[in-house]
Amino acid sequence: MKFTTREDIAADIEHVFASVSDFDGLERAALRRGAEVVRADNLSAPGAGMSWQAKFPFRNRDREANMQLIGYDAPHGVTLLSKVSGIEATVQVELMALSPNRTRLDLVLDLKPKSIPARLLLQSMKLARGNMVKKFRRRVADFAQNIEDQAKSRA
């Protein structure tokens, strides 16, 4: 099951990449939403190999996720691999400078089942795919708008 979206952001590529790769900020955002996030590596600088362990409620059950940053190409994008309850999720964020003050963000979320219960979960999620796509795109658009607002206040 794959979700894709594209947003054009009124900010330079370096600022957008800094926001996309602000892992401490993303950890805090997950904590505000009720997840427990723990950094599982000893890297001092951001880069491939960073990893996290998280616990969060989803569909009335607590889920555990292991996440690892497998691609870090400043300022062009990041790739994150996550394993949650038998589902392998790959999040790929690609950035492209359209002009000095405009950046295109392409985000792809690919979910693959690795067990029979995970396959059943994804099958039930496919029934609500339309609503999930809307919510996914709205959240990415909100994230992009926050980046634009930060860039405007910085300028």
Backbone as CSV, one residue per row, in Angstrom:
resi,resn,N_x,N_y,N_z,CA_x,CA_y,CA_z,C_x,C_y,C_z
1,MET,0.858,-1.168,0.000,0.000,0.000,0.000,0.903,1.228,0.000
2,LYS,0.695,2.112,-0.950,1.588,3.244,-1.128,0.800,4.551,-1.094
3,PHE,1.345,5.519,-0.365,0.794,6.866,-0.311,1.849,7.816,-0.858
4,THR,1.447,8.732,-1.714,2.384,9.719,-2.242,1.741,11.097,-2.193
5,THR,2.578,12.098,-2.030,2.102,13.475,-2.094,3.253,14.376,-2.494
6,ARG,2.892,15.550,-2.983,3.879,16.534,-3.435,3.411,17.898,-2.959
7,GLU,4.337,18.648,-2.387,4.038,20.005,-1.923,5.139,20.940,-2.401
8,ASP,4.745,22.103,-2.892,5.697,23.158,-3.221,5.713,24.131,-2.053
9,ILE,6.914,24.385,-1.535,7.077,25.165,-0.312,7.830,26.449,-0.633
10,ALA,7.333,27.570,-0.143,7.967,28.869,-0.365,9.091,29.066,0.646
11,ALA,10.171,28.307,0.466,11.357,28.402,1.319,12.524,27.777,0.562
12,ASP,13.739,28.171,0.934,14.906,27.602,0.255,15.121,26.150,0.682
13,ILE,15.816,25.391,-0.152,15.968,23.947,0.067,16.696,23.645,1.376
14,GLU,17.662,24.490,1.766,18.398,24.241,3.007,17.476,24.345,4.217
15,HIS,16.589,25.341,4.202,15.647,25.494,5.320,14.667,24.317,5.368
16,VAL,14.169,23.907,4.208,13.228,22.782,4.166,13.923,21.512,4.653
17,PHE,15.160,21.275,4.189,15.880,20.077,4.634,16.131,20.127,6.144
18,ALA,16.468,21.307,6.661,16.689,21.433,8.109,15.421,21.064,8.878
19,SER,14.259,21.441,8.359,12.996,21.101,9.023,12.672,19.620,8.903
20,VAL,12.896,19.055,7.719,12.615,17.634,7.491,13.542,16.762,8.332
21,SER,14.778,17.218,8.524,15.754,16.406,9.259,15.935,16.882,10.702
22,ASP,14.982,17.636,11.221,15.000,18.046,12.628,14.427,16.900,13.458
23,PHE,15.251,15.895,13.686,14.775,14.678,14.331,14.366,14.919,15.781
24,ASP,15.047,15.838,16.469,14.642,16.161,17.843,13.243,16.769,17.857
25,GLY,12.973,17.661,16.921,11.643,18.266,16.822,10.578,17.245,16.470
26,LEU,10.908,16.316,15.574,9.956,15.269,15.201,9.687,14.332,16.378
27,GLU,10.734,14.061,17.185,10.544,13.247,18.393,9.580,13.948,19.351
28,ARG,9.774,15.258,19.548,8.886,16.013,20.449,7.448,15.998,19.932
29,ALA,7.272,16.118,18.619,5.921,16.089,18.037,5.255,14.740,18.289
30,ALA,6.023,13.650,18.172,5.473,12.315,18.438,5.103,12.175,19.914
31,LEU,5.934,12.720,20.798,5.635,12.671,22.232,4.346,13.428,22.543
32,ARG,4.140,14.572,21.886,2.903,15.340,22.100,1.678,14.565,21.643
33,ARG,1.833,13.653,20.690,0.705,12.861,20.191,0.520,11.565,20.981
34,GLY,1.278,11.378,22.051,1.066,10.229,22.908,2.007,9.063,22.683
35,ALA,2.993,9.211,21.827,3.956,8.133,21.592,5.109,8.245,22.584
36,GLU,5.723,7.124,22.872,6.947,7.097,23.674,8.083,6.818,22.704
37,VAL,9.022,7.749,22.599,10.107,7.627,21.626,11.437,7.639,22.359
38,VAL,12.306,6.662,22.029,13.632,6.564,22.631,14.656,6.420,21.513
39,ARG,15.686,7.232,21.563,16.768,7.140,20.580,17.580,5.888,20.885
40,ALA,17.890,5.094,19.848,18.534,3.796,20.058,19.937,3.724,19.467
41,ASP,20.529,4.865,19.132,21.887,4.842,18.580,22.756,5.824,19.355
42,ASN,24.038,5.849,19.027,24.978,6.736,19.712,25.599,7.759,18.770
43,LEU,25.005,7.972,17.615,25.572,8.916,16.655,25.446,10.343,17.181
44,SER,26.505,11.124,17.010,26.474,12.504,17.492,25.931,13.461,16.433
45,ALA,26.149,13.146,15.160,25.660,14.001,14.073,24.568,13.265,13.300
46,PRO,23.609,13.995,12.757,22.564,13.340,11.962,23.158,12.618,10.758
47,GLY,22.631,11.432,10.473,23.097,10.683,9.315,22.537,9.282,9.300
48,ALA,22.822,8.581,8.211,22.355,7.202,8.080,22.847,6.389,9.266
49,GLY,21.984,5.538,9.787,22.319,4.718,10.946,21.616,5.170,12.215
50,MET,21.057,6.379,12.206,20.290,6.820,13.374,19.101,5.882,13.537
51,SER,18.723,5.597,14.783,17.589,4.692,14.996,16.825,5.088,16.261
52,TRP,15.552,4.696,16.263,14.647,5.000,17.360,13.775,3.794,17.640
53,GLN,13.288,3.721,18.885,12.265,2.756,19.256,11.091,3.562,19.799
54,ALA,9.894,3.185,19.389,8.712,3.944,19.801,7.584,3.000,20.181
55,LYS,6.736,3.463,21.085,5.495,2.769,21.448,4.372,3.781,21.293
56,PHE,3.259,3.334,20.684,2.136,4.239,20.471,0.857,3.434,20.331
57,PRO,-0.285,4.040,20.697,-1.570,3.349,20.528,-2.082,3.504,19.093
58,PHE,-2.582,2.402,18.518,-3.198,2.431,17.188,-4.248,1.340,17.136
59,ARG,-5.466,1.728,16.809,-6.588,0.789,16.746,-6.746,-0.007,18.041
60,ASN,-6.771,0.714,19.136,-7.008,0.152,20.469,-5.951,-0.845,20.928
61,ARG,-4.772,-0.803,20.338,-3.665,-1.664,20.780,-2.392,-0.840,20.820
62,ASP,-1.523,-1.190,21.755,-0.217,-0.549,21.789,0.673,-1.213,20.756
63,ARG,1.316,-0.408,19.947,2.211,-0.911,18.897,3.633,-0.484,19.227
64,GLU,4.580,-1.299,18.783,5.990,-0.966,18.936,6.593,-0.801,17.558
65,ALA,7.409,0.228,17.419,8.046,0.503,16.135,9.549,0.610,16.320
66,ASN,10.270,0.044,15.389,11.713,0.221,15.298,11.971,0.984,14.013
67,MET,12.615,2.137,14.134,12.847,2.987,12.973,14.336,3.216,12.791
68,GLN,14.754,3.251,11.534,16.161,3.481,11.230,16.270,4.397,10.024
69,LEU,17.145,5.377,10.140,17.416,6.275,9.027,18.390,5.563,8.093
70,ILE,17.932,5.221,6.896,18.783,4.459,5.973,19.337,5.318,4.843
71,GLY,18.829,6.527,4.707,19.350,7.433,3.691,19.343,8.857,4.202
72,TYR,20.466,9.553,4.025,20.587,10.939,4.475,21.449,11.671,3.464
73,ASP,20.808,12.402,2.563,21.511,13.082,1.480,21.196,14.574,1.556
74,ALA,21.959,15.290,2.385,21.711,16.724,2.559,22.088,17.466,1.287
75,PRO,21.318,18.420,0.844,19.977,18.809,1.262,18.882,18.213,0.381
76,HIS,19.094,17.030,-0.148,18.163,16.487,-1.142,17.134,15.502,-0.603
77,GLY,17.317,14.968,0.605,16.288,14.085,1.127,16.770,13.109,2.172
78,VAL,15.803,12.382,2.719,16.062,11.351,3.720,15.167,10.152,3.430
79,THR,15.618,8.976,3.891,14.821,7.755,3.778,14.833,7.064,5.132
80,LEU,13.651,6.693,5.593,13.478,6.072,6.903,12.798,4.727,6.723
81,LEU,13.325,3.704,7.376,12.724,2.369,7.370,12.163,2.108,8.758
82,SER,10.912,1.661,8.811,10.248,1.409,10.083,9.594,0.038,10.052
83,LYS,9.667,-0.668,11.170,9.004,-1.961,11.302,8.040,-1.877,12.472
84,VAL,6.749,-2.087,12.158,5.688,-1.956,13.153,4.743,-3.130,13.013
85,SER,4.636,-3.965,14.029,3.648,-5.051,14.067,3.572,-5.831,12.761
86,GLY,4.704,-6.225,12.243,4.716,-7.030,11.026,4.570,-6.240,9.742
87,ILE,4.552,-4.927,9.839,4.482,-4.071,8.654,5.815,-3.352,8.509
88,GLU,6.361,-3.396,7.315,7.589,-2.671,7.015,7.199,-1.417,6.239
89,ALA,7.528,-0.268,6.801,7.173,1.010,6.178,8.442,1.736,5.760
90,THR,8.457,2.208,4.533,9.563,3.014,4.041,9.027,4.406,3.743
91,VAL,9.657,5.402,4.348,9.284,6.794,4.112,10.436,7.444,3.363
92,GLN,10.132,7.940,2.181,11.159,8.575,1.364,10.754,10.023,1.120
93,VAL,11.616,10.941,1.549,11.383,12.370,1.357,12.444,12.873,0.388
94,GLU,12.000,13.427,-0.732,12.920,13.991,-1.719,12.627,15.472,-1.860
95,LEU,13.692,16.262,-1.900,13.565,17.705,-2.050,14.240,18.141,-3.342
96,MET,13.610,19.094,-4.027,14.181,19.620,-5.256,13.999,21.137,-5.246
97,ALA,15.092,21.864,-5.465,15.023,23.321,-5.520,14.393,23.732,-6.842
98,LEU,13.258,24.413,-6.773,12.602,24.924,-7.973,13.140,26.308,-8.326
99,SER,13.517,27.064,-7.298,14.131,28.380,-7.441,14.865,28.637,-6.123
100,PRO,15.580,29.750,-6.012,16.297,29.987,-4.747,15.393,30.018,-3.512
101,ASN,14.125,30.386,-3.686,13.218,30.470,-2.535,11.996,29.580,-2.676
102,ARG,12.095,28.522,-3.443,10.963,27.603,-3.625,11.507,26.182,-3.727
103,THR,10.897,25.265,-2.972,11.359,23.877,-2.913,10.178,22.940,-3.079
104,ARG,10.376,21.890,-3.850,9.352,20.855,-4.006,9.696,19.701,-3.072
105,LEU,8.705,19.289,-2.285,8.839,18.149,-1.380,7.995,17.009,-1.945
106,ASP,8.635,15.894,-2.243,7.933,14.676,-2.655,8.063,13.679,-1.517
107,LEU,6.943,13.152,-1.045,6.961,12.200,0.057,6.240,10.932,-0.372
108,VAL,6.900,9.797,-0.168,6.325,8.492,-0.497,6.362,7.634,0.761
109,LEU,5.217,7.079,1.125,5.108,6.134,2.236,4.662,4.809,1.649
110,ASP,5.502,3.791,1.781,5.206,2.471,1.225,5.092,1.472,2.373
111,LEU,3.920,0.855,2.514,3.659,-0.117,3.576,3.627,-1.514,2.981
112,LYS,4.419,-2.431,3.570,4.450,-3.813,3.090,4.228,-4.762,4.265
113,PRO,3.260,-5.678,4.137,3.025,-6.636,5.226,4.106,-7.713,5.232
114,LYS,4.521,-8.101,6.436,5.524,-9.158,6.589,4.987,-10.332,7.395
115,SER,3.685,-10.304,7.710,3.052,-11.405,8.437,1.572,-11.448,8.044
116,ILE,0.915,-12.537,8.394,-0.509,-12.667,8.059,-1.361,-11.642,8.820
117,PRO,-1.152,-11.440,10.140,-1.935,-10.394,10.811,-1.697,-9.001,10.199
118,ALA,-0.466,-8.741,9.787,-0.170,-7.452,9.151,-0.889,-7.330,7.814
119,ARG,-0.961,-8.419,7.082,-1.672,-8.415,5.800,-3.162,-8.109,6.026
120,LEU,-3.735,-8.695,7.081,-5.141,-8.426,7.407,-5.351,-6.962,7.810
121,LEU,-4.407,-6.425,8.578,-4.498,-5.028,8.983,-4.449,-4.108,7.763
122,LEU,-3.514,-4.363,6.858,-3.424,-3.533,5.653,-4.655,-3.689,4.773
123,GLN,-5.202,-4.900,4.731,-6.406,-5.125,3.926,-7.566,-4.287,4.462
124,SER,-7.696,-4.232,5.795,-8.767,-3.414,6.369,-8.484,-1.926,6.162
125,MET,-7.209,-1.542,6.158,-6.860,-0.148,5.902,-7.188,0.238,4.458
126,LYS,-7.094,-0.707,3.541,-7.404,-0.415,2.139,-8.870,-0.042,1.960
127,LEU,-9.740,-0.559,2.833,-11.157,-0.215,2.756,-11.387,1.267,3.049
128,ALA,-10.530,1.838,3.877,-10.648,3.257,4.237,-9.585,4.094,3.535
129,ARG,-9.076,3.607,2.427,-7.957,4.254,1.732,-8.240,5.713,1.381
130,GLY,-9.432,6.001,0.896,-9.761,7.375,0.516,-9.602,8.348,1.664
131,ASN,-10.150,7.988,2.818,-10.025,8.849,3.998,-8.579,8.939,4.462
132,MET,-7.856,7.829,4.382,-6.464,7.826,4.819,-5.600,8.697,3.911
133,VAL,-5.844,8.651,2.613,-5.088,9.481,1.671,-5.349,10.957,1.955
134,LYS,-6.608,11.318,2.208,-6.941,12.713,2.524,-6.220,13.173,3.785
135,LYS,-6.258,12.338,4.821,-5.610,12.692,6.083,-4.091,12.803,5.905
136,PHE,-3.495,11.864,5.169,-2.058,11.869,4.898,-1.665,13.165,4.187
137,ARG,-2.385,13.492,3.122,-2.053,14.693,2.345,-2.281,15.967,3.153
138,ARG,-3.320,15.977,3.982,-3.583,17.147,4.812,-2.457,17.348,5.827
139,ARG,-1.987,16.259,6.432,-0.904,16.389,7.427,0.392,16.856,6.783
140,VAL,0.702,16.335,5.601,1.913,16.771,4.900,1.767,18.238,4.490
141,ALA,0.581,18.639,4.039,0.345,20.041,3.669,0.488,20.952,4.889
142,ASP,-0.001,20.509,6.045,0.151,21.290,7.280,1.623,21.422,7.656
143,PHE,2.376,20.330,7.515,3.814,20.344,7.795,4.508,21.336,6.859
144,ALA,4.157,21.296,5.575,4.739,22.215,4.594,4.386,23.660,4.935
145,GLN,3.157,23.902,5.363,2.739,25.259,5.735,3.525,25.755,6.943
146,ASN,3.779,24.868,7.912,4.587,25.247,9.078,6.001,25.629,8.659
147,ILE,6.568,24.894,7.711,7.912,25.219,7.214,7.896,26.594,6.554
148,GLU,6.875,26.872,5.736,6.757,28.186,5.086,6.647,29.295,6.126
149,ASP,5.824,29.082,7.147,5.641,30.091,8.190,6.951,30.365,8.920
150,GLN,7.718,29.306,9.211,9.017,29.477,9.861,9.963,30.266,8.969
151,ALA,9.959,29.965,7.670,10.847,30.657,6.734,10.486,32.141,6.642
152,LYS,9.180,32.450,6.646,8.750,33.852,6.573,9.144,34.610,7.838
153,SER,8.986,33.975,9.000,9.328,34.649,10.253,10.839,34.806,10.406
154,ARG,11.600,33.938,9.759,13.061,33.995,9.818,13.589,35.112,8.924
155,ALA,12.881,35.400,7.845,13.370,36.383,6.863,13.182,37.812,7.299
